[in-house]
């Protein structure tokens, strides 16, 4: 198994940023031929890397440092008033956890979610190949938490189990169920799940101060931010 010091890195050419208008982005990827296990993935996460499919990456932009990795310290987490209401509103939901995607069950909800909520995003239009390549990895760490209202699948929270944390990969949900705030509830559920498993953190991905779509992340306090390779706490 490769060590973090021995990994080869590859850098993309500058390309349009997905989050900030008129900005160019550059991304560093871990060698796709590297052998990855749970421990190496954990170390890379602590150092600012994220996963898309089986690609581990982090931003490295010459003139911009706005992408900041975030994680919730779950043992210190206290939900605010709004989050407590959302937990109460969804306490009737049943959760089933699987370790692989169920295309016949999961994909129709994913397709509907992307088509109705993210027509301006990188994942539109959705496809089965994209669904598979984006969410799955062959490292034995990925889980699919399916949230049901009786027999109706309302949401799927995809996350990875690391040595000391859960890493939130993606959540998609029934776009007509606005009253439930399922995106927020999925994060709250993952925080509770990490507490049950005795893990310390839930990684929420990158936060950009000037990106409105990412503002929800700073509502989960205390939030830790990776700045200049140091984890700082936002209380």
Secondary structure, DSSP 8 states (H G I E B T S, - for coil): ---GGG--EEE---EE-SSSTT-EE-EEEE-TTS---HHHHHHHHHTT-EEETTEEEEE-BTTB---EEEEEEGGG----HHHHHHHHHTTT-EEEEESS--HHHHHHHHHHHHHHH-TTSTT-S--HHHHHHHH--SSS-EEEEEEEETTEEEEEEEEEE-SSEEEEEEEEE-TT-GGG-HHHHHHHHHHHHHHHHT--EEEEEEE-TT-GGGGGGGGSSSEEEEETTEEEEE-
